[in-house]
Amino acid sequence: MSQSLPPGRRRRSPVHRAGRATLNAESIAAAMLELAGRSGFAAVTMQDLAAHLGVTVRAVYRHVRDRQEVVDRAVELWLSGWPGPDLDPGEWRTSLRDFCHLHRAIGRRHPRALLVSLEEQIGDARIPAQRLTAPEAFLEFLTAVGLDLGDALLVHGNLMVRLYGFILFVDYRADAGAPVAEQYPVPEVWLDHHPELDLPLLRRARAEVRFDADALFDDLVADVIHAVERHL
């Protein structure tokens, strides 16, 4: 005898069946996020999704209305995975440093998803509440530290631009296997192509200074902390 479900509850398909993930709107959105996180949303077609899932395009369309629904669901899934800030105004330097490192780590999971607003039109109904509550909490933290709202917005904007820029221009390339150190501050081959140029600092940097992404990020965080101190 089957058990009845509580009122308002619907029976859901199992996550896996016969060793394979069950195809549903949620698994399709997760696949879109995985592919778009590496290649960008604009690069992912419904054919790519179907191939990644090991099904036909027609099978995908049995669970979603169109590609726009998949994108909206993927963005909702992605944003829902970002934690709310855990910030203590009494230990604001440590809190801010931990916040930056946590969001760097999370951003690296799906780096090209950071460009979604440039590549897609997102349905407002799919934006989770924490996309609003998280920046509200961060601004509340900065104002509790002592910044006025205008300065808090400047610090927040500066941090987001630098944090996401770092993930895209440094971490994304390194995590994809690109030899970032060989490109910094300029590729050595560029210097070799122009032996006639007087570039003593660039040549010395190539020979003597080892590129360290983590040290560069720590310097970025220190600048953000100094910005708060300056506004205070």
N, C-alpha and C positions, 0 to 999 in steps of 0.2 A: 504494500500500500504506500503510495507516494505521499510525502509530507507536503502540506500546503505552506505557501510562503506568506509572511506577514503582509498586511495591507500596504499597498504602495510599493512593494518590492516585485521586480520582474526577474524571472530566472535568466541568468546570463550563460552564454556559451563558455565552455572551459577555455582557459588560456591556451592550452595545447591539446591536440588530439592526434593520436598515432605518431607522436614524436615531432609533429609540425605545429607551428603557431597557427591558431585559429584565425582565419581572415575575418576581420570586422573593421569598423570605422576607426577604432582606436589603434589597431595594429598597422593600418594603412597610414595613419597620421604619424605614428612612431617611425615608420620606414621613411616617410617624407622628411622628417626632422633629421634622421641619421644621414640621408643623402645630401640634403640641403646644408647641413652643418659642415660638410666637407667641400661641396661644390657650389653652394648658393642656391636659393630657391629657384631663380630664373632658369637654372641649368637642368632642373629635374622635370621630366615629362611624365605623363601617365604611363607611357611605355617603359620608362626607366623604373618606375615604381613596381609595375607588374613583374618585370624581369627580376628585380631585387627580391620580391616576395615569392617568386617561382610560380606565378599564376598568370592567367590571361588578363588583358585589359578589360574584357567583358566581365570577368569575375570581380575586378576592382569596382566597376560601376554598379554592381549589385548592392554595394554597401555605402557608397557615397554618391551624391548628386552630380558633382563635377569637380574639376581640379581646384576651384576656389574653395570649396568646402574642405578639401584635404589640406590646403595651405592654412586656412583659418584654424582647423583643428590642430595642426602641427605647431602653429604659433602659440595657441592656448596651452598645449602640452609643454612646450619649451618654457614659457613664462611661468607656468605653475611650478616648475622645478627649481626656480630661484628662491632661496630662503629669504625670509624677512630679516632685516638687519638686527643683530644682537649687539647693541651699543650702550656703553656706560659713560655718561658725561663726566663722571668723576674720574675715570681713567680713559679720557678721550683719545690720547695719542695711541695707546695700546689698542683700543677699540677700532680706531680708524685704520691702523696698520693691519689688524686681523681682517677687517672688512675688505680691504683691498686684496689681500692674498686669497681670501675665500672666493671673491668674485672673479679674480684671475683664473683660479682653478676651474670654476664652473663655466666661465666663458670659453675655456679651451676645449670643452667637450663638443661644442657645436659652433665653432668660431665664425663660419660664414653666415650663420643665422643672424648675426649682429647686423647684417646689411639688409635684412628683410624689408625694412621701411623704404629702401631705395629700389627694391626689385618687385614688390607686390603691393596690392591694395588689400588691407586687412579689414575684415568685417568687425565692426566695433563690438558686436554682441559676443564675440569670442575672446575678448580681452578679459583675463581673470582679475578679480578684485585686488589681488596683491600687486598688480602692476601699478595700482594707485596707492595702496597702503604702504608699500616699501619706500617710495620716495618721500611720502608724508612722514614716515618714521625717521628717515635720514635727516630731513629738514628739521624735525622736532629735536633730534639729537644735536644738530649744529646750533640751533637757537638756544638750547639748554646749556651748551658750552659757553655761550655769550655773544654769538654773532647776531646781527640783525638779519631780517629775512632776505634783504637784498644781497648781503654778503654771503649768506648761506646758499643762495641760488648760484652765485658765482663759483663758490667752492664746489658745489654739486656738479655744475656743468663742466667745470675744468676737470674734475676727477673722471667723469664719464667719458669725455673726449680722450683723455690720456690713457685711461684704463682700456677702453675698447680699441683704441688705436694701437696700443702695445700688443694686445691679443692678436690683432689682425696682421700687423706688419712685422712682428718679431716671433711671437709664439706660434702662430699659424704656419709660418714658413718652416720653423724649426721642427714642429711636430709632424709636418708633412714630409720631413726628410731633407729639406733644403739646407745646404751648408751655410747657415746665416753668418757664422764667424768668418767664412771666406769672402763674404760680401761687405764686411764692415772694416773701416768706414767707407771704403770703396773696394771693388774687386781688384785683386792683384794684377789680373790680366789687363785691366784698364791702364794701370801704371806702366805695364810693360809695353803697351802700344804707344805710349807717349814719353819715351826716355828723355826727350828734349826739354820737357817742362820741369821747372824748378819747384818741386813739391816736397820739401824736406820733412815736413810734419806728417803728411800722409804716408810717405815711404817709411818713416820711423815708426809710425803707429802700426803699419802692416807688419813690421819686423819685430817690434818689441812688446806691443800691448795685446793681451789675449782678451777677446770679446767674451763677456760674461752676461748672459741675459738676466740672470737672477740679481746680479749686482746692479744692473741698469734699472730693473724694476724697483729694487730697494731705494734707489736714488729718486725714482719717480714718487714713491710713497713719501719719502722725506720732504720732497718739494710740496706735496699736498699738505703735510703737517705744518710746514713753514708758512704756507698760504693762510691756514687758519690762524696761526700765531700772528701773522701780519695784520689780518683783519681785526683780531682781538685788540 
